[in-house]
């Protein structure tokens, strides 16, 4: 079964559990600006919240997440959601205002258009540190980005789960690459001794590339360095189901690995503020860990051509109009 088939079935099954009022809250036209809205901060989203679902409906909603992502990706997203309880407890213990908003039920699921094998539609889940959306057209996934996951705390500092991490590969693989760069390559890759306080590309419908650094090019690395960079890229793609990730990697290969760049800013010491960006002709990856004493991760993967399925949908409907369909 393809990812598109699995997600279509899961979303239809979830919608079937909803009553009329819930379905109205969860459903939007495909051709609406709301489809392009996403955020990483806590706060209200459009759609149907976990808090407003019964037990069976929640299970069905989480099954859509499982179909939209790889097994690892879905586990990480679910762990980010569960981390809200940990963050709330930490903030309450420190008498921080606003701790009550940390709630694993404050995540919203939404569907745009009618799920099926014909036509375009999309699915989304959003809430604090989770922004995942998938766009489909005629039974195929045509967009799986923006894809954002975050983690606060990155490493749990106290309590029953002390030392546990929700997101690991994003930092571990990047540090492995940085540590194993030659001195000459490292001098090019490290663009700033101070890490920015947030990812540069922002949270708009289109990624803002103006301040995203470049660093060292793939073609200027040694073979082992290139392999490490490719492993890091594929880790982000691996949030998606296998067939979607393979198609994304194929497009990256087709666009060429040579111009892909890796840039690092900030400290190379664990526990100190750090940031990196990977830029390719068609994609961007950004990671930042500076907030809360460098124990707060933001990590985003964007396809600069196919966020929201944009180029694929434009090509599809352009050819249909051109042929008079």
N, C-alpha and C positions, 0 to 999 in steps of 0.2 A: 504494500500500500504506500502511495506517495504521501509526502507531507501535506499536500493540498487536499487529498482525499481524507486523510485523518483529521485535519482541522475542520473541513467542511462537515464531516459527520459529527465531530465533537461539538461544534457550535450549534448545529441544528438540534442536537440532543439537549444542550443546555437551554436553548430558547424554548424548547417544548416543555420544560419544567416550569416556566414562568407563567404567571397569570397575566391578564391583559394590561394591567397598570405597570407591572414590572417590565413587560416586553416593550411598552412605549418608552420607558425610561432608558432601556438598554439599546434601543434601535434608532438609527439615524439614516437619512438618505446618504448614498455614496457621494453624491456631488454636493458636499457641504464643507465650509471652511473648518468646521470642528474636527474633521478628520486629520488636519495638520497641526492640531494643538497637542503639545506634550510638555512635561515639566519634570524636574527632579525633586523639587521641594515638597514638603508636606502641604496639604491643602485639598480643598474640594476639587473633584473632577466631574465631568459629565459622564453619564452612564449609570449603571446599576452597581451599588456598593456591596461588598461582601456582607456588611452589616445589615443589609436589607434583604438578604436571602435566607431561606431555610436550609437545613442541613443537607438535604439531597441536592438542592440548587447550588450550594457552595461546592459540593463534590463535583458536580457537573461543570461548574465554572473553572475549577482547578484542572479538570480534565482537558479543557480547551487550552490552558497554559501548557499542559503536557504535550498536546498535539502541535502547538505553535513553536515549540522549542525542542532542542535535543534533550535527552535524559539529563545530562549534566546541566544544561542551561535552565531547565525547568526546576531542578533541585536547587540551583543557586537562587533563582528568582523566589522560590518558596521560602528559602532560608532568609533572604533579605526581608521578606514580609514578616516572618516570625521574629526577626531581630528587633522589630518595633517594641516588643515586650521588654527585651533586654535594655534597649535605649531608654524606654520610659522609666524602668526601675532605677537605672543609673542616674537619670536626671532628677527623679523624685528624691533619691537619697542625697543629692547635692542641693536640694531645694531650688532647682531651676524652674523658672516660670515656663509654662507651656508644656510640661511633661505629659499632660493628659491627652495631648493630640497624638502621641505615639500609640498607634492603635492598628493591629494587624487586620482589623475589619474595614479600615479606611483605604480600600483599593477598589477601583471601579472598572468594570468590564463593559465594553461597548462593541456594537456591530454596525457597520456601515453598508447599506445595501442588503440584498437578499442572498444568503449563503447558498451556493449551488454550483453546478458544473458549467453553467452558462453565465456570461456577463461578469462584471467587475464588482467586487465587494471587499471589505476589510474587517479585521478584528483588532481590538486593542485592549490592553490592560494598563492602568496607570495608577500611581500613588507614590508615596515617598520612596525615592530611590529605585523605582521600577517604572520603566516606560518601554513597553514592547508592543510593536504593531506589525501586522502582516497584511499585505495586499495581494489579492488573487484576481486572476482574470481568465475566464474560460477554462477553469479547472487546473490552473497552474499558479504557483507562487511567483509573483513578479516583483515583490518588494518585501524585505524583512528588516528594514531599517527606517528611521533611527532605532537603535537598540542600546538602551541605557540601563546599567545596573550600578548601584552604589552600596556602600556599607559603612554604617556608623553605629558602633565602633568597628573599625577594621579588625582589630584584635580585642576581644572582650577582656577588660582589665581586672574585673573582680566578679565574684558571685559564683554560682554553681557551674558555669561554663567558662571559667577563667582560661584564657589562652586560646579559645576557639576562634576560627576565622571563617567568614562567610565566602569571601572572594580570595582566592589564593594565586591562581595562575597569572593574573594580570600583573602582579608585582614580582613574583618569583621568576617568571620567564624573562621579564624585562631586566631584572637585576643580573640574571645569568648572562644575558647579552651584553650589558654594560660592563660587567666585570671581566668578560673575556675579549673585549675589544683591545686591539693593539693600542699602545700609547698614541700613535699618530691618528688612528681612527677615533679614539676617545676624545682627542683634542678638537676634532670637528663635530662630533656628536653632542658634546656637552656645550650648550649654547648660552647658559646663564647659571651663575652660582646660586641664584634665588629662584625658587619655583613660584609660578603664579598662584594666586589664591583660588582659582577656578579654571575649568577648561575654557579655552579661548573661543571655541566654535559656537558657543551659546546654545540656546534652546528654541531657536526659531525654526520655521518650516524649511529654511535653507541654512546650511552650515556657513558660518562666517569665518572665512579663511584668512582674513587680513593679518591677524596677529599670530597665527599658528606657525611655529618655527619649522625649518626643514632639517638641518643637521647633515648627517653623512648619508650618501647614496648607497643603495644596495650594490651597484656595480663597482663601488670603490672599497668594498669589504672583501675579506678573505672568504673562502668557501665555508669554513666553520661558522664565521660571523653571519654569513648569509643564511645558513641553515637555522641559526638561532632566531634571526629576525623573522624568517618565514614561519617558524613554530609559534612565535608570538602572534603574528597576524592570524594564523589558523586557529589559535585559541579563541580569539574573538569571533571568528566565523563559526566556530564550533558551538556557539550558543544556539544556532539554528539546527533544524533536523539535518541528517546526513546528506540527503539529496539536495537540499537548499544550500548547505555549506559547500558541497562539491561544485555546484553551479557557480557560486560566488567566487570560489578559488579559480575556477576555469576562466572566468571573466578577468580576474586579476592577472593570470598568466597571459591571456590574450592581449591585455593592455601593456604588458611588459613589466618585468620585475626590476629592470635596471634603474628606473628613475625613482623607485620607492625610497623614502628617506626616513631616518630615525633620529630624533632629537631628544635630548634629556636636559632637564633644568633642575637645579636644587642639589641637595646633598646626596651622596652615594651611601650614606650610613642608614641602616634600617632604623625606623623610628624618627627620622628627620624628614622635613618637608621635601617632596620630590614630585616630578611631573615628567611625562614623556608624550611625544606625538609621533605617529607614523602616518606619512602622507604618500599616497599613490595617485596615479592619474585619475582614478575613479573612486577612491575611497579615502576615508580618514578615520584614524583611531586616536583618541585622546584619553589620557589617564592623569588624574591629579589626586595627591594625598598630602594636603597641607593643613586642612581645618582640624580643630579639636586636637591640637598638638600632634599633627600628622598621624591621626588615627581615624581617618574619615575619607573613604575612597569614592571618587566619581570616575566612571569608566564608560566611554561611549564609542560605538562603532557606527559609522555612517557611510552609505554608498552615495557619492556625490552625484551620480547620474540616476540612481534608481531609488532614492529615498521615496517612500510612499508609492513605489512602483511607477514613478512619474514618467520616465523616458519610455518604459515598456508600454504603458498605457497610451502615451502620445503616439508611438509608432503604430500600435494596433489600430487605434481609432482613426489615425491619419490614413492608413491603408484602406480601411473600410470606407471612409468618405471618398477617397480617391477612386475606388472601384464602384462607387455608387451604391454600396450596400446599405 
